[in-house]
Amino acid sequence: MPPTMTSALRRPPRLSATLLTAALLVGGLTSAPTASAATAATTAVRVNQVGYLPDGPKRATVVTTATEALGWQLRNASGTLVASGSTVPRGADIPSGQSVQVADFSSYRAAGTGYVLTVDGSASAPFDIRQDLYDTLRSDAMAFFHHQRSGIAIDASLVGSAYARPAGHLGVAPNKGDVSVPCQTAVCDYTQDVRGGWYDAGDHGKYVVNGGISVWLLVNSFERARRAGKEAALGDSTLRVPERGNGIPDVLDEARWELDFLMRMQVPDGKPHAGMAFHKIHDAAWTGMPTRPEQDPQPRELHRPSTAATLNLAATAAQCARVFRPYDSAYADRCLSAARRAWSAARTNPAIHAPDSDSTGGGAYGDTRVTDEFYWAAAELYAATGESAYRDAVTSSSWHTSADAFSPYGFGWADTAALGRLVLATVPNGLPAADTARIRTSVTAAADGYLSRMAAQGYAVPVPADGYFWGSNGAVANDAVVMAVAGELTGDPRYRAGALETMDYLLGRNALGLSYVTGHGETSSQNQHHRFWAHQLDASLPHPPAGSLAGGPNSALQDPVAEQRLRGCAPAACYIDHIDSYSTNEVAVNWNAPLAWLAAYAAERTSAGGEPPTASCAVTYAVSNVWSTGFTANVTVKNTGPTAVDGWQLAWTYPAGQRVTSSWNATVTQSGTTVSARNTDWNRTIAPGATVSFGVQGTHTGSTPAPAAFTLNAGVCA
């Protein structure tokens, strides 16, 4: 956590209309930082640089001032044309400050490597289409947490020699260590063993509220995979952790390293505020750049307990009790005991807040509204125990029925009511059926909001135009978690498509044409803010390891490098790959946690044969008239999904070279054999169960067979 940040904003300030207008004026490729920052886009065609799943959406964004549709061509590694079509003009995209069009090649599903998409003379970075696309990212994103471990040697056999290091902060000189840490003056008169856990970000601090949401997401990732019957991919001996082979799923082993630390942060019995959790522990002053963890000479300090930290402990320890029980019942009992003590202590001390002013040597993580943490903790304790006291705490909370549990900016360490909703929506409990249905509807409603926002933007990003604040990439990934859960609850493939398109944004389909994940993509972040992964400052130190997510665009420009190098940037382009730009380029456990969650989800095979999910549309194509060189056909599209389609594009490929010459009730374009039909203003909405129809007239050279497949807004139709 960088030195100038006092706290992450609960609600980011909205960008003024003047700033948004200025962002648009920046526009196009010129909105990127200078090439020396290694963030300038090299092509106008922005794709997921890792690639696409065969059965998933496949869209690219093209930066162009053209107002008419452009032809696109997809070629394989040998240069053979395998698909073609026309882009859809989108015009001005406010967050990026660019004028864009979108190319949709979702109907092409053949696996391969080295594909290139070309539009108007510009070629994309090469990418793959394959089922195992995200297997490596799943492993790398999870390995980030092992790299960040405090109090244990990081072994070369697991991470490679460049990243191996001795244990940090165990009291071996020059470390003062975390095995006997005193409190700040007037906080306590004893020392505490708080070894272990994860370093929070690019510094050496450890924070309960940020660790809490991060470990919750890792454990929740395993829970969701287990519900889907896919937990084997996160099981024993699947990840790079030293505990592999112990009979416990590796993702839970990694989570336990942090959970043990969180429980060590609990105030002992017999001491003032017993049962509460110290808010954080870090150096007395900001650690210099660069500094390896085992070489940090500063004294460490415990900071006063807080209600927010205590409720994070209650929630995560209760989750631990539930999920770990099949593997280690004694540990589950220990977790539940800590959770109960923390809950009782928070009820006794409901308003001990961490001050925003406590920002010397570490981030403040101030939070003066903790009703949402109470709701989250109560939900987890109720899910773990079924006890009426916790159920009553859930149902009496204002968050239980609030429309704001899922904010427009997603959830985060200071906004945790959504986590309570996700628990109650997915874990069997004793709530009335009407309550459960309402909670599940709130999840899908939030996901629908994210999908609507994505549909309205040229880069399909789930955050609003003013959502590019500190750690925006973490918010983007958190929104994808909500969409994925909505898909689990409903079976609607739109939500999975939305979650996958969010991954596209993080991996290169964005305003800068840059993958924000180190080591994944043709052009990726390399100089994230970190005190050990600091090659930009010291050539003897490594770059960040593969799978590390940069914080992302931050329109507030909250560090000197950003202020100097990014002035006038469009909100979605306010990022620079420089180690000293901590407000745009730091790493953090609470950003990598949703990335790891999402990578594990995306890596799952949807079926043994890689077939697309259940269609939410059905198409009837009927040739109504044929003559020597021409034909007419009527096309009917039915919405078989549970929600309205607002704006549609139907795509198909003609098998015998037919050419469309005119159309009615739709705007139809053709490039090669690929045809795209877009709605008119009056038929843009298709209600659930409703249909729209349009017609085409065209030419043929001997036969007019019907197309074999159709896609509606990237979803494959029946």
C-alpha positions in Angstrom: 0.0 0.0 0.0 1.6 3.3 -1.1 2.5 6.0 1.3 0.2 8.7 0.1 -3.0 6.6 0.2 -5.0 7.2 3.4 -7.8 4.9 2.4 -9.6 3.6 -0.7 -12.7 5.5 -1.4 -15.9 3.8 -0.5 -17.6 5.7 -3.3 -15.3 7.2 -5.9 -15.9 10.8 -6.9 -17.8 11.1 -10.1 -15.9 12.6 -13.1 -17.2 15.9 -14.2 -18.8 16.4 -17.6 -15.9 18.7 -18.4 -13.4 15.9 -17.7 -15.3 13.4 -19.8 -15.5 15.8 -22.7 -11.8 16.4 -22.4 -11.2 12.7 -22.4 -13.1 12.3 -25.6 -11.0 15.0 -27.2 -7.8 13.1 -26.3 -9.3 10.2 -28.3 -7.8 7.3 -30.3 -4.4 5.9 -29.9 -3.0 9.2 -28.8 -4.7 8.8 -25.4 -2.1 6.2 -24.4 1.0 7.2 -22.4 4.3 7.5 -24.2 6.0 4.4 -25.6 8.7 4.6 -23.0 6.1 3.7 -20.5 5.6 0.4 -22.3 1.9 1.0 -22.5 1.4 2.5 -26.0 -0.8 0.3 -28.1 0.8 -1.2 -31.2 -2.4 -1.9 -33.0 -5.9 -0.5 -33.3 -7.4 -4.0 -33.1 -7.7 -4.8 -29.4 -8.2 -8.5 -28.5 -7.8 -10.8 -25.5 -4.1 -11.4 -26.2 -4.2 -14.8 -24.5 -7.1 -15.9 -26.6 -10.7 -17.2 -26.5 -12.5 -20.3 -25.5 -14.0 -22.3 -28.4 -17.5 -22.1 -26.9 -17.1 -18.6 -25.5 -17.7 -15.1 -26.9 -15.0 -13.8 -29.2 -15.1 -10.0 -29.7 -12.5 -7.4 -30.5 -12.6 -3.6 -30.3 -11.2 -1.6 -33.1 -10.1 2.0 -32.6 -11.1 3.9 -35.8 -12.6 7.2 -36.9 -14.5 5.4 -39.6 -18.3 5.6 -39.3 -19.3 2.9 -41.7 -18.9 -0.8 -40.9 -15.5 -2.3 -41.7 -14.6 -5.8 -43.0 -12.7 -8.1 -40.6 -10.7 -11.2 -41.5 -9.6 -13.9 -39.1 -6.6 -15.9 -40.3 -4.9 -18.9 -38.7 -1.2 -19.3 -38.0 -0.5 -20.3 -41.6 -2.2 -17.1 -42.9 -5.3 -19.0 -44.2 -8.5 -17.0 -44.0 -10.9 -18.9 -41.8 -13.6 -16.4 -41.1 -14.7 -12.9 -42.1 -17.4 -10.5 -41.4 -18.3 -6.8 -40.7 -17.7 -4.7 -37.6 -20.5 -2.9 -35.8 -19.8 0.9 -35.4 -20.1 2.1 -31.8 -18.8 5.6 -32.2 -17.6 7.6 -29.2 -16.6 5.5 -26.2 -16.5 7.9 -23.2 -14.3 6.0 -20.8 -11.5 5.4 -23.3 -11.9 8.7 -25.2 -11.8 6.8 -28.4 -14.1 6.2 -31.4 -14.5 2.4 -31.8 -16.2 -0.4 -33.6 -16.7 -4.0 -32.5 -15.8 -7.2 -34.4 -17.7 -10.3 -33.4 -16.3 -13.7 -34.5 -18.0 -15.8 -31.8 -19.4 -18.2 -34.4 -15.8 -19.5 -35.2 -14.9 -22.2 -32.8 -12.1 -24.2 -34.3 -9.2 -24.6 -31.9 -5.7 -23.4 -32.8 -2.9 -21.1 -32.0 -1.5 -17.9 -33.6 -4.8 -16.5 -34.9 -4.7 -12.9 -36.1 -7.7 -10.6 -36.6 -7.2 -7.9 -39.3 -9.5 -4.9 -39.7 -8.9 -2.0 -42.1 -5.3 -2.8 -42.5 -4.5 -3.2 -38.8 -3.6 -6.7 -37.4 -4.2 -7.8 -33.8 -1.7 -9.4 -31.5 -1.7 -13.2 -32.1 -4.0 -15.2 -29.9 -5.2 -18.8 -29.4 -8.6 -20.5 -29.4 -8.5 -23.6 -27.2 -10.2 -25.3 -24.3 -7.2 -25.3 -22.0 -6.7 -21.5 -22.5 -6.8 -20.5 -18.8 -5.2 -23.5 -17.2 -1.8 -21.7 -16.8 -3.4 -18.5 -15.6 -5.3 -20.4 -13.0 -2.1 -21.7 -11.6 -0.2 -18.5 -11.9 -2.9 -16.3 -10.3 -3.1 -18.7 -7.4 0.7 -18.8 -7.1 0.7 -15.1 -6.5 -0.3 -15.7 -2.9 2.5 -18.1 -2.2 4.9 -15.5 -3.5 3.4 -13.0 -1.1 3.7 -15.3 2.0 5.4 -13.8 5.0 7.3 -15.9 7.6 8.3 -18.8 5.3 11.1 -19.4 2.8 10.0 -19.2 -0.8 11.5 -22.2 -2.4 13.1 -22.2 -5.8 11.6 -25.6 -6.6 8.1 -24.0 -6.5 8.7 -20.5 -7.9 12.1 -20.6 -9.8 15.4 -19.3 -8.7 14.7 -15.7 -9.5 11.9 -15.6 -7.0 13.3 -17.7 -4.2 14.1 -15.9 -1.0 14.5 -16.5 2.7 11.6 -16.2 5.1 10.7 -12.6 5.8 9.9 -11.0 9.2 10.8 -13.9 11.5 13.2 -12.0 13.7 16.4 -13.0 11.8 18.6 -10.0 11.5 18.2 -7.4 10.2 14.5 -8.1 10.6 12.9 -7.2 13.8 10.3 -9.8 13.0 6.6 -10.6 13.5 7.0 -13.2 16.2 6.8 -10.7 19.1 5.4 -7.4 17.9 4.6 -4.5 20.2 1.6 -2.2 19.8 1.8 1.4 18.9 2.0 3.7 22.0 -1.1 3.5 24.2 -2.7 0.7 22.2 -1.5 -2.2 24.3 1.3 -3.1 26.8 2.2 -6.6 25.5 3.6 -8.2 22.4 1.8 -10.6 20.0 3.0 -13.4 17.7 1.5 -12.4 14.3 3.9 -14.2 12.0 2.7 -15.6 8.7 0.0 -14.4 6.4 0.4 -12.6 3.1 2.1 -9.3 2.4 -0.8 -7.1 1.4 0.6 -5.5 -1.7 3.9 -4.0 -2.9 4.9 -3.2 0.7 5.5 -5.4 3.7 2.3 -4.6 5.6 -0.4 -7.1 6.6 -4.0 -5.8 6.9 -6.9 -7.8 8.3 -9.6 -6.2 6.2 -7.8 -6.6 2.9 -6.6 -10.1 3.9 -10.2 -10.9 4.9 -11.9 -10.3 1.6 -8.9 -11.9 -0.2 -8.9 -15.2 1.7 -12.7 -15.3 1.5 -12.5 -15.2 -2.3 -10.0 -18.0 -2.5 -12.1 -20.2 -0.3 -15.2 -19.2 -2.1 -13.5 -20.1 -5.4 -13.1 -23.7 -4.1 -16.7 -23.7 -2.8 -18.1 -22.7 -6.2 -15.9 -25.2 -8.0 -17.2 -27.9 -5.6 -20.8 -27.0 -6.2 -20.1 -27.4 -10.0 -18.3 -30.7 -9.5 -15.0 -29.2 -10.7 -13.0 -28.9 -7.5 -10.4 -31.4 -8.6 -8.6 -28.7 -10.5 -7.9 -26.9 -7.1 -7.3 -30.2 -5.2 -4.3 -31.7 -3.6 -1.1 -31.4 -5.6 -2.6 -29.1 -8.2 -0.9 -25.8 -7.2 2.5 -24.6 -6.3 2.4 -24.7 -2.5 4.8 -26.5 -0.1 1.9 -28.4 1.5 1.0 -30.3 -1.6 0.5 -34.0 -1.0 -1.1 -33.6 2.5 -4.6 -34.7 1.5 -6.1 -31.2 1.6 -7.0 -29.2 -1.5 -4.1 -26.9 -2.3 -6.2 -23.8 -2.5 -7.3 -24.4 1.1 -3.7 -24.9 2.1 -2.9 -21.5 0.7 -5.9 -19.9 2.4 -4.9 -21.5 5.7 -1.6 -19.6 5.6 -3.6 -16.3 5.8 -6.3 -17.6 8.1 -3.7 -18.6 10.7 -2.4 -15.1 10.6 -5.9 -13.6 10.9 -6.5 -15.6 14.0 -3.1 -14.6 15.5 -4.3 -11.0 15.1 -7.1 -11.7 17.7 -6.7 -10.0 21.0 -6.1 -12.6 23.7 -8.5 -13.4 26.5 -7.9 -11.3 29.6 -6.7 -8.3 27.6 -8.7 -5.1 26.9 -11.0 -5.7 23.9 -10.4 -9.4 24.1 -11.7 -11.2 21.0 -11.3 -8.2 18.7 -8.8 -8.2 15.9 -5.9 -5.7 15.6 -6.5 -3.7 12.4 -3.0 -4.1 10.9 0.7 -4.7 11.4 3.5 -3.0 9.4 6.7 -1.1 9.6 6.9 2.0 11.8 7.7 4.1 8.7 7.3 3.4 5.0 9.7 0.8 3.7 12.1 2.0 1.1 12.1 0.9 -2.6 13.4 -1.7 -3.2 13.7 -3.8 -0.1 13.6 -7.6 0.0 11.4 -8.8 2.9 14.1 -10.6 4.8 16.3 -7.4 4.6 13.7 -5.0 6.1 15.4 -3.6 9.3 12.4 -1.5 10.6 10.5 -2.1 13.8 7.1 -3.5 13.3 3.9 -2.3 15.1 0.5 -3.5 15.9 -2.3 -1.0 15.3 -5.3 -0.7 17.5 -8.2 -3.2 17.1 -11.1 -2.2 14.9 -14.7 -3.4 14.6 -14.2 -3.8 10.8 -11.2 -6.1 11.3 -13.0 -8.1 14.0 -15.9 -8.8 11.7 -13.6 -9.8 8.8 -12.1 -12.3 11.2 -15.6 -13.5 12.2 -16.7 -13.9 8.6 -13.7 -15.7 7.2 -13.2 -17.9 10.3 -16.9 -19.0 10.0 -16.4 -19.7 6.3 -13.3 -21.7 7.3 -15.3 -23.8 9.8 -17.8 -24.7 7.1 -15.4 -25.5 4.2 -12.5 -27.1 6.1 -14.6 -29.5 8.1 -14.5 -32.4 5.7 -10.7 -32.2 5.6 -9.6 -31.1 9.1 -12.4 -31.0 11.7 -10.1 -29.9 14.5 -9.0 -26.9 12.5 -12.6 -26.2 11.6 -13.5 -26.2 15.3 -10.6 -23.7 16.0 -11.9 -21.4 13.2 -15.5 -21.5 14.6 -14.3 -20.7 18.1 -12.4 -17.7 16.8 -15.4 -16.6 14.7 -17.7 -16.8 17.7 -15.3 -14.8 19.9 -14.9 -12.2 17.2 -18.6 -11.8 16.7 -19.3 -11.3 20.4 -16.4 -8.8 20.7 -17.7 -6.8 17.7 -21.2 -6.8 19.3 -19.7 -5.4 22.5 -17.6 -2.9 20.6 -19.6 -1.9 17.5 -18.0 1.4 16.7 -14.2 1.2 17.1 -13.1 2.5 13.8 -9.7 2.6 12.2 -8.9 6.3 11.6 -7.9 7.5 8.1 -5.1 9.5 9.7 -3.3 6.2 10.6 -1.3 6.1 7.4 2.3 6.3 8.4 4.2 3.2 7.2 1.0 1.6 5.8 -2.4 2.2 4.4 -5.1 3.3 6.8 -7.9 1.2 5.5 -10.3 3.4 7.4 -14.0 2.4 7.5 -16.6 4.1 9.6 -19.6 2.2 8.3 -19.5 -1.4 9.5 -23.2 -2.5 9.2 -22.2 -4.3 6.0 -19.5 -6.2 7.8 -22.0 -7.2 10.5 -24.3 -8.5 7.8 -21.5 -10.5 6.1 -20.3 -12.0 9.3 -23.8 -12.9 10.4 -24.5 -14.6 7.1 -21.3 -16.7 7.3 -21.9 -17.6 11.0 -25.5 -18.6 10.1 -24.3 -20.7 7.1 -21.8 -22.4 9.4 -24.1 -23.1 12.4 -27.7 -22.6 11.5 -28.2 -21.0 14.8 -31.2 -18.6 15.3 -29.1 -15.8 16.9 -27.1 -15.4 13.7 -30.2 -15.8 11.5 -31.9 -13.0 13.4 -28.8 -10.8 12.9 -29.1 -11.5 9.2 -32.8 -10.8 8.9 -32.8 -7.7 11.1 -30.0 -6.1 9.2 -30.9 -3.2 6.8 -28.6 -4.8 4.3 -30.9 -7.9 4.1 -33.4 -6.0 1.9 -31.3 -3.1 0.8 -31.1 -2.4 -3.0 -27.5 -1.2 -2.5 -25.8 -4.4 -1.4 -24.3 -4.6 -4.9 -23.1 -1.2 -5.7 -22.5 0.2 -9.2 -18.8 -0.2 -8.4 -18.9 -3.8 -7.3 -17.9 -4.9 -3.8 -14.6 -4.4 -2.0 -12.9 -4.5 1.4 -15.0 -1.6 2.6 -18.2 -2.7 1.0 -18.9 -6.3 2.0 -22.7 -6.6 2.1 -22.6 -8.3 -1.3 -20.5 -11.1 0.2 -23.3 -11.8 2.6 -25.8 -12.0 -0.3 -23.5 -14.4 -2.2 -23.2 -16.7 0.8 -27.0 -16.7 1.4 -27.7 -17.2 -2.3 -25.5 -20.2 -2.7 -25.1 -22.0 0.6 -28.1 -24.0 1.8 -29.7 -22.4 4.9 -32.9 -22.2 6.8 -34.2 -18.9 5.5 -37.8 -18.9 4.1 -38.0 -19.7 0.4 -39.2 -16.2 -0.4 -36.2 -14.7 1.3 -33.8 -17.0 -0.6 -35.6 -16.2 -3.9 -35.3 -12.4 -3.3 -31.6 -12.7 -2.4 -30.9 -14.7 -5.6 -32.8 -12.2 -7.6 -30.6 -9.4 -6.2 -27.6 -11.3 -7.5 -29.0 -11.7 -11.0 -30.2 -8.1 -11.0 -26.7 -6.9 -10.1 -25.3 -9.1 -12.9 -27.9 -7.7 -15.3 -26.7 -4.2 -14.5 -23.1 -5.2 -15.2 -24.1 -6.8 -18.5 -26.1 -3.6 -19.5 -23.1 -1.5 -18.8 -20.8 -3.8 -20.8 -23.2 -3.6 -23.8 -23.2 0.2 -23.7 -19.4 0.4 -23.9 -17.0 -0.2 -26.7 -14.7 -2.3 -24.5 -17.4 -4.2 -22.6 -16.3 -3.2 -19.1 -18.7 -3.7 -16.2 -17.6 -0.6 -14.3 -19.2 2.8 -15.0 -17.5 5.6 -16.8 -16.5 7.1 -13.4 -15.3 3.7 -12.0 -11.7 4.1 -12.9 -10.3 4.6 -9.5 -7.5 3.1 -7.4 -7.6 -0.7 -8.0 -10.2 -0.5 -10.8 -9.0 -3.8 -12.2 -10.0 -5.5 -8.9 -13.4 -4.0 -9.2 -13.8 -5.3 -12.7 -12.8 -8.8 -11.6 -15.2 -8.6 -8.6 -18.1 -7.8 -11.0 -17.2 -10.9 -13.0 -17.5 -13.0 -9.9 -21.1 -11.7 -9.5 -21.9 -12.5 -13.1 -20.5 -16.0 -12.8 -22.6 -16.7 -9.7 -25.7 -15.4 -11.4 -25.0 -17.9 -14.2 -24.7 -20.6 -11.6 -28.0 -19.7 -10.1 -30.0 -19.4 -13.4 -28.1 -21.4 -16.0 -28.4 -18.4 -18.3 -25.3 -18.4 -20.6 -25.3 -14.6 -20.9 -23.7 -14.4 -17.5 -20.9 -16.7 -18.3 -20.3 -14.8 -21.5 -20.1 -11.6 -19.5 -17.6 -13.0 -17.0 -15.4 -14.2 -19.9 -15.6 -10.9 -21.7 -14.4 -9.3 -18.4 -11.3 -11.5 -18.7 -10.9 -10.1 -22.3 -10.6 -6.6 -20.8 -8.0 -7.6 -18.3 -5.9 -9.4 -20.9 -5.7 -6.8 -23.6 -9.1 -5.7 -25.0 -8.9 -2.3 -23.4 -8.1 1.3 -24.1 -4.4 0.7 -24.0 -4.2 -2.7 -25.9 -2.2 -4.0 -22.9 -2.6 -7.1 -20.8 -2.7 -6.0 -17.1 -1.6 -9.5 -16.0 2.2 -10.1 -16.0 3.4 -12.8 -18.4 0.0 -13.3 -20.1 -0.4 -11.8 -23.5 1.8 -10.4 -26.2 2.3 -7.1 -24.4 1.7 -7.2 -20.6 2.6 -5.2 -17.5 6.2 -5.7 -16.4 7.0 -3.1 -13.8 4.3 -3.3 -11.2 4.9 -1.5 -7.9 6.6 -4.0 -5.5 9.6 -3.9 -3.2 11.1 -7.3 -4.2 9.8 -7.6 -7.8 11.7 -4.4 -8.6 13.8 -5.1 -11.7 13.1 -1.6 -13.0 15.0 -0.2 -10.0 17.6 -2.9 -9.5 18.6 -5.3 -12.3 19.5 -8.0 -9.8 15.8 -8.3 -8.8 13.1 -9.9 -10.8 10.1 -8.6 -12.7 6.8 -9.5 -11.1 6.0 -13.2 -11.6 3.5 -14.3 -14.2 -0.1 -14.0 -13.0 0.2 -10.7 -11.1 -2.6 -8.2 -11.8 -1.8 -4.5 -11.9 -4.2 -2.2 -10.1 -5.2 -0.6 -13.4 -6.4 2.8 -14.7 -7.0 5.5 -12.0 -8.3 8.8 -13.3 -7.4 10.5 -10.0 -3.7 10.4 -10.8 -2.6 9.8 -7.2 1.2 9.5 -7.5 3.9 11.7 -8.9 4.6 9.6 -11.9 0.9 9.5 -12.9 0.6 13.2 -12.3 3.5 13.9 -14.5 3.1 11.3 -17.3 -0.7 10.9 -17.5 -2.1 14.4 -17.3 -5.1 14.8 -19.7 -5.6 11.0 -20.0 -9.0 9.5 -20.7 -10.3 7.7 -17.6 -9.8 4.2 -19.0 -6.3 5.1 -20.2 -5.0 6.6 -16.9 -2.4 3.8 -16.4 1.4 3.6 -16.7 3.6 0.5 -16.4 6.1 2.2 -14.1 7.2 0.8 -10.7 6.8 4.2 -9.0 3.2 4.7 -10.2 1.7 3.0 -7.2 -1.8 4.4 -7.8 -2.1 2.7 -11.1 0.5 -0.2 -11.1 0.7 -1.7 -7.6 -0.3 -5.3 -7.0 -2.5 -6.4 -4.1 -4.0 -9.6 -2.7 -7.5 -8.2 -3.0 -7.1 -7.7 -6.7 -5.4 -11.0 -7.5 -8.0 -12.9 -5.4 -10.9 -12.2 -7.9 -8.5 -12.8 -10.8 -7.6 -16.2 -9.3 -11.4 -16.9 -8.8 -12.2 -15.9 -12.3 -9.3 -17.8 -13.9 -10.3 -21.0 -12.1 -13.9 -20.5 -13.3 -12.9 -19.7 -16.9 -10.6 -22.8 -16.9 -13.4 -25.2 -16.2 -14.6 -27.2 -19.2 -18.3 -26.5 -19.8 -18.8 -30.0 -21.2 -16.7 -33.0 -22.2 -17.0 -32.0 -25.8 -16.5 -28.3 -25.4 -20.1 -27.6 -26.6 -21.6 -24.1 -26.0 -23.9 -23.6 -23.1 -27.7 -23.9 -23.5 -28.9 -21.5 -26.1 -31.1 -18.5 -25.1 -32.3 -17.9 -28.7 -33.8 -19.9 -31.5 -33.6 -19.0 -35.2 -35.8 -20.1 -38.1 -34.4 -19.4 -41.6 -36.9 -20.1 -44.4 -36.2 -19.6 -48.1 -39.4 -18.2 -49.5 -38.6 -17.8 -53.2 -35.9 -19.0 -55.5 -35.2 -18.2 -59.2 -32.3 -18.7 -61.5 -29.8 -16.4 -59.9 -31.7 -15.1 -56.9 -33.6 -15.9 -53.7 -35.5 -14.3 -50.8 -35.5 -15.6 -47.3 -37.3 -14.8 -44.0 -35.5 -15.0 -40.7 -37.2 -15.2 -37.3 -35.4 -14.8 -34.0 -37.0 -16.0 -30.8 -35.7 -14.9 -27.3 -35.8 -18.1 -25.3 -34.0 -16.6 -22.3 -35.6 -15.1 -19.1 -34.7 -11.5 -19.8 -35.3 -9.0 -22.6 -32.7 -8.6 -25.4 -32.1 -4.9 -25.7 -30.3 -4.4 -29.0 -29.4 -7.4 -31.2 -27.0 -8.5 -33.9 -27.6 -11.9 -35.6 -24.7 -13.4 -37.5 -24.4 -16.4 -39.8 -22.2 -17.8 -42.6 -23.6 -18.9 -46.0 -22.4 -22.3 -46.9 -22.7 -21.9 -50.7 -21.4 -18.4 -51.3 -24.8 -16.7 -51.4 -24.7 -12.8 -51.4 -27.2 -10.5 -49.8 -28.3 -7.7 -52.0 -31.0 -6.1 -49.9 -33.0 -6.5 -46.7 -36.0 -5.3 -44.8 -36.7 -4.9 -41.1 -33.0 -5.1 -40.3 -29.7 -3.6 -41.4 -27.7 -6.4 -43.1 -24.1 -6.3 -44.1 -21.9 -9.0 -45.5 -18.1 -9.7 -45.7 -17.1 -12.8 -47.5 -19.5 -15.5 -46.5 -20.3 -14.0 -43.1 -23.5 -12.0 -42.8 -24.5 -9.7 -39.9 -28.0 -8.4 -39.3 -28.6 -5.6 -36.8 -31.9 -4.3 -35.3 -33.7 -1.2 -36.4 -34.8 1.4 -33.9 -38.3 0.0 -33.6 -37.5 -3.7 -33.2 -34.3 -3.5 -31.0 -36.0 -5.1 -28.0 -37.0 -8.8 -27.9 -39.0 -9.6 -24.8 -38.7 -13.1 -23.2 -40.6 -15.5 -25.4 -41.1 -12.9 -28.2 -39.8 -12.9 -31.7 -38.6 -10.5 -34.4 -38.6 -11.2 -38.1 -36.8 -9.7 -41.1 -36.0 -10.7 -44.6 -33.2 -10.7 -47.1 -32.9 -10.9 -50.9 -29.7 -12.2 -52.5 -28.0 -14.0 -55.3 -26.8 -17.5 -55.7 -24.8 -19.6 -58.2 -26.7 -22.9 -58.2 -28.0 -23.7 -54.7 -29.3 -21.8 -51.6 -28.8 -24.1 -48.6 -29.7 -22.6 -45.2 -26.9 -21.5 -42.8 -25.9 -24.2 -40.3 -25.5 -22.0 -37.3 -26.5 -18.5 -35.9 -25.2 -16.4 -33.1 -27.2 -13.7 -31.4 -25.0 -11.1 -29.5 -22.3 -13.8 -29.4 -24.5 -16.5 -28.0 -25.0 -19.6 -30.2 -28.7 -20.1 -31.0 -30.7 -23.3 -31.4 
